[in-house]
Amino acid sequence: MTINQIQDEIIEEFALFDNKNDQYGYIIELGKKLENLPKEEYKDENLIKGCQSKVWLTAEKSEQEGELSLKYLADSDSTLVKGLVSLLMRVLSNQPAKEILSSELYFIDKIGLGQLLSMNRSNGLASMVKQMKIYALAYQAV
């Protein structure tokens, strides 16, 4: 699936919820399902700057349909933030670096995360997206 197809799928899922509390609960459930990072990845260099909670994010090369892609791995000390990063990973993992760099993550506005999250959480979300794109830029340069 392309980045936009995945975003559209997420938008459809969130449209099923009647209110913001249900959306919030869904994000928390996603966070509970996120797999832990390998122990060696819990290091300061993988911490996202600008997040209220601790968020560790790393990327590794993967191959999807014969094309070099990135696979993101992440964790947080907050279940809500784990849910947010799992949404980002769902959209951007296993995508080519050039697609990640050129993507516009419109699903964030379409599902109303701006209204759902505090200013600090919104800034943290932006920091996560920025770091994911930095990884894509680094892997594209290699």
N, C-alpha and C positions, 0 to 999 in steps of 0.2 A: 504494500500500500504506500501511496505517496504521503508526504507530510500533510498536504491539504485534505486528502481523503480521511486521514486519521483525525484531523481537527474537526472535520464535518461530522464524523462519527461521535466524537466527544460532545459536540454541540447538540446533536440529537439525543444523546443520553441525558444531558442536563435539562433538556426541554421537558423531560418526563416528570421532573420534580415540581411540586406545587409551590414550594416556598424556599427561602434561603436556608432555613434550618435543615431541610432535607438535603440540600446541596452540600452544606457544611458537613452533615453526617456522612454523606457519600465520600467526600474527600478524606475524612478521617478513616473510613473503612478501607479506602485505597492505601492509606498510610500503614494500616495494620498488616496489609498483605505484602508490603515491600520487603524484599529479601535484604538481610544484613550484608554489609560489605565484608570482604575478607579482612581479617584482623589487621593485616599489615597496611591497609588503606586508611585506617583511622590515625592520620597524622596531620600535623599543622598545615603542611603544604597543600593538603586537599580540602581545607576548610574554606568555605565561601566567605569572603569579606562583605560586610554590609547586611548580614542576616541577623535578626534578633535571636534566633535559635542557632545552635551549632548545626551546620550542614556540611557534610563531607561529600565531595563530588570528584569523580575521576572518569577517565574515558580510556577505552582500549580499541584497537583496530579490530574490525570484524569484516567478514566478506559476505555480502548478500547478493545472490544472483550474479556472481562473478565480478561484482564491483566492490571496491574498497569502501567500507563504511565505518561509522563509529558506533560503539556500544557504550552507553553511559552506565555507571554504577554510582549509587548514592545512598546516603542514610542521614538521619537527623535525630536529634534528641527530642523532637516534637512530633507527635503523630500527625498533626495537621500539616506540618511542613513536609513530612514524609509523603503525605498524600499529594501535595502540590508538586513535589519533585517527581513523584511517580507519573503524574500527568505529563510533565515535560519530557520525561524519559520515554513515555509511550509515543509521543509525537516525534521526538528527534532521534531516539536510538535506532540503530540499524539503518540509518539513512546516509547517503553520501555526504561528505564534508561540504562540497559545493552547494548542495541542496539545503543543508543546515544553515550555511552562511547567508543564503539568499532568501530564506524563509521569513515570512511575516507571520507571527504567531497570533492570528486574529481570534482564535478560540478563547483566549484569555478575556477579551472584552465581550465577546458574544455570549459567554456563559455567566458574565457578571462578576468575575473575580474582583474587579476593582471596587465594586460596592460591597462585596462579601468580606474583604480583608481590611485590616487596619492599615494605616499608612506604612508602619514599620514592616508588616508582612508583605505589602505590595512592593516596597523597596527591596526586600529580600528576594522576592520572586524575580524582579528585574535583574538582581545580581546573579541569580542562578542561570537565567537565560544568557546573560552576558558571558558567564564562565563557560557555558556549553558552546557558545559561538567561538570563544577563544580557543577551546580545545579543537574545534573544527578547523579553525584557521591554522593552528599548529600542525595538525595532521595533514592538511592540504598542502602545506609547505614542504612536507617530508617526501 
